[in-house]
């Protein structure tokens, strides 16, 4: 069976932590920022984790696990 190729677009968007969680960036921080509050923009800068139902799909794209 051939090796599974890593999806390069996914590899640039997600990072795996030492505990196995998948970190991601938050959306809505690229443009149309003038109407958003400073607090909202600051909180959108922080990283988040991928939710459990989506982890399998992301891991498959990254070539991790099964």
C-alpha contacts under 8 A as a table, 3 or more apart, distances in Angstrom:
res1	aa1	res2	aa2	distance
4	X	63	X	5.94
5	X	62	X	7.97
5	X	63	X	6.56
6	X	10	X	7.98
6	X	11	X	7.13
6	X	61	X	6.04
6	X	62	X	4.96
6	X	63	X	5.33
7	X	10	X	5.44
7	X	11	X	6.24
7	X	61	X	5.26
7	X	62	X	5.92
7	X	63	X	7.81
8	X	11	X	4.89
8	X	12	X	6.36
9	X	12	X	5.38
9	X	13	X	6.62
10	X	13	X	5.12
10	X	14	X	6.07
10	X	58	X	7.47
10	X	61	X	6.49
10	X	62	X	6.59
11	X	14	X	5.58
11	X	15	X	7.13
11	X	62	X	6.13
12	X	15	X	7.89
13	X	24	X	6.40
13	X	25	X	7.29
14	X	22	X	6.39
14	X	23	X	5.67
14	X	24	X	5.15
14	X	25	X	7.84
15	X	22	X	5.66
15	X	23	X	5.23
15	X	24	X	6.91
16	X	20	X	5.87
16	X	21	X	5.75
16	X	22	X	4.54
16	X	23	X	6.18
17	X	20	X	5.21
17	X	21	X	5.34
17	X	22	X	6.17
17	X	23	X	7.04
18	X	21	X	7.48
21	X	49	X	6.86
21	X	50	X	7.48
22	X	49	X	5.60
22	X	50	X	5.61
22	X	55	X	7.38
23	X	47	X	6.57
23	X	48	X	5.73
23	X	49	X	4.52
23	X	50	X	6.26
24	X	47	X	5.83
24	X	48	X	5.35
24	X	49	X	5.68
24	X	50	X	6.49
25	X	45	X	7.49
25	X	46	X	7.19
25	X	47	X	4.99
25	X	48	X	6.09
26	X	29	X	7.34
26	X	44	X	5.62
26	X	45	X	6.89
26	X	46	X	7.24
26	X	47	X	6.43
26	X	48	X	6.61
27	X	30	X	7.77
27	X	44	X	7.16
28	X	31	X	7.33
28	X	44	X	7.42
29	X	33	X	7.07
29	X	41	X	6.69
29	X	44	X	6.40
29	X	45	X	7.38
30	X	33	X	7.38
32	X	35	X	6.65
32	X	36	X	7.69
33	X	36	X	5.31
33	X	41	X	7.64
34	X	37	X	7.85
36	X	40	X	6.49
36	X	41	X	6.69
37	X	40	X	5.24
37	X	41	X	6.39
38	X	41	X	5.14
38	X	42	X	6.08
39	X	42	X	5.09
39	X	43	X	6.18
40	X	43	X	5.18
40	X	44	X	6.15
41	X	44	X	5.08
41	X	45	X	6.51
42	X	45	X	5.36
42	X	46	X	7.30
43	X	46	X	5.58
44	X	47	X	7.72
50	X	54	X	6.55
50	X	55	X	6.21
51	X	54	X	5.64
51	X	55	X	6.32
52	X	55	X	5.19
52	X	56	X	7.75
53	X	56	X	6.94
54	X	57	X	5.57
54	X	58	X	6.48
55	X	58	X	5.21
55	X	59	X	6.02
56	X	59	X	5.17
56	X	60	X	6.16
57	X	60	X	5.17
57	X	61	X	6.38
58	X	61	X	5.08
58	X	62	X	6.20
59	X	62	X	4.98
59	X	63	X	5.97
59	X	64	X	5.02
59	X	65	X	6.85
60	X	63	X	5.04
60	X	64	X	6.06
60	X	65	X	7.38
60	X	66	X	7.12
61	X	64	X	7.80
63	X	66	X	7.87
